[in-house]
Structure formats: C-alpha cells, structure tokens
Amino acid sequence: MVGAPFDDDAGEDAGAVYLFELQGNNWVQKAKIKASDAATNDQFGAAVAMVGGYIIIGSPYDDYGKYNGAGSAYLFSYYYPDDMPELITKLTPNNPKNGDQFGK
C-alpha cells in the first residue's frame, strides 16, 4: 500500500491509497482506494497500515460534523489475494475538536 494524501481525483488533496500486489517479478497496481465521502483537503492516505485481513487508512483533515480538521480513519477488510478492499466502518473520536488530525 502506498498513501497519496494529495491525490486530486475526488477533490483537491482529497487523497487516495494505491494497493499493489506482486505478480511474478513485477509489482502491479490492484486497486486505488478513495474515501466514500471524500472531500477537498481531507488527505485520505496520510497514514496507512495493514494487519491480518484489515487495512486502516487515516484522513487527518476530514471535517467531522462541525469540527474542521478533526480527522477520521477508515477500516477496510481485505483478504489477499482474492478480495478487493471493502469498507467496514469510518472511525472518529468520541470528543472531536477542530484541528485534532485524528488518523494522522
């Protein structure tokens, strides 16, 4: 996985994550993941992690409710090599504040 937090496909700096798999001797792009609710300046993909069958992707400048830049993280299920990433849930803090950058 490679984060591209300044990807503009879903809005300026909305972000994306590229998922690659090894095929023979070559790394081939398998998927490009974007937030389902992508918005300008969210920077989805600023942090990425994969554990077991799960991918978590940070979106530190996501505006959560009335809070600007509170941030969020997206949890996906992914079972290599057969599945494509599937969103399980969007994670947000219980007590968000402006500029928290949760998910960074």
C-alpha positions in Angstrom: 0.0 0.0 0.0 1.1 3.5 -0.8 -0.7 6.6 0.5 -1.2 9.5 -1.8 -2.8 12.2 0.5 -2.6 14.9 -2.1 -4.3 12.9 -4.9 -6.9 15.1 -6.6 -9.3 12.6 -8.2 -12.0 13.1 -5.6 -11.3 16.8 -4.9 -8.1 18.8 -4.4 -5.9 17.0 -1.8 -8.8 14.6 -1.0 -6.3 11.7 -1.1 -6.2 8.1 -2.2 -4.3 4.9 -1.4 -2.8 2.6 -4.1 -2.8 -1.1 -3.4 -0.2 -3.2 -5.2 0.4 -7.0 -5.5 3.5 -8.9 -6.6 2.9 -10.8 -9.9 6.0 -12.7 -10.8 8.8 -10.2 -10.6 6.6 -7.1 -11.0 4.5 -5.1 -8.6 1.2 -4.4 -10.3 -1.5 -1.9 -9.1 -4.5 -3.9 -7.9 -6.7 -1.1 -6.6 -7.0 2.6 -5.9 -8.9 3.3 -2.7 -10.7 6.5 -2.1 -12.9 7.6 0.8 -16.6 7.1 0.1 -17.3 10.6 1.4 -14.1 12.2 0.0 -13.8 15.9 0.2 -11.3 18.6 -0.6 -8.2 18.7 1.7 -9.1 15.5 3.7 -5.7 14.0 2.9 -7.0 10.4 3.0 -4.0 8.1 2.9 -1.7 10.3 5.1 -1.3 7.2 7.2 -1.8 3.5 6.2 -1.4 0.2 7.9 -2.3 -3.4 7.2 -2.7 -6.1 9.8 -4.1 -9.6 9.0 -7.2 -9.1 6.9 -7.6 -5.4 7.7 -6.4 -2.1 6.2 -6.7 1.2 8.2 -6.3 4.5 6.4 -6.0 7.8 8.1 -7.7 11.0 6.8 -6.4 13.6 9.3 -8.0 16.7 7.8 -11.5 15.2 7.4 -14.1 17.6 8.7 -16.2 15.6 11.2 -19.5 17.2 11.8 -18.9 20.9 12.7 -15.3 20.2 13.5 -12.8 21.3 10.9 -9.7 19.0 10.6 -10.9 16.8 13.4 -9.9 13.8 11.3 -11.0 10.2 10.8 -9.8 6.8 9.9 -11.4 4.2 7.6 -11.3 0.5 8.4 -11.4 -2.0 5.4 -11.5 -5.7 5.3 -9.0 -7.2 2.8 -8.1 -10.9 2.3 -5.3 -11.2 -0.2 -5.3 -12.2 -3.0 -8.9 -12.8 -3.7 -10.8 -9.9 -2.3 -10.9 -6.2 -3.0 -10.8 -3.9 0.0 -14.3 -3.4 1.5 -15.2 -0.6 3.9 -16.2 -1.9 7.3 -16.6 1.5 9.1 -15.4 5.0 9.5 -13.7 5.7 12.8 -14.0 9.0 14.6 -13.2 10.1 18.2 -16.0 10.5 20.8 -14.9 14.1 21.6 -13.7 15.7 18.3 -12.2 19.1 18.3 -11.0 21.4 15.5 -7.6 20.5 14.2 -7.2 17.2 16.1 -6.0 15.4 13.0 -7.2 12.0 14.2 -5.9 9.4 11.8 -2.5 11.0 11.3 
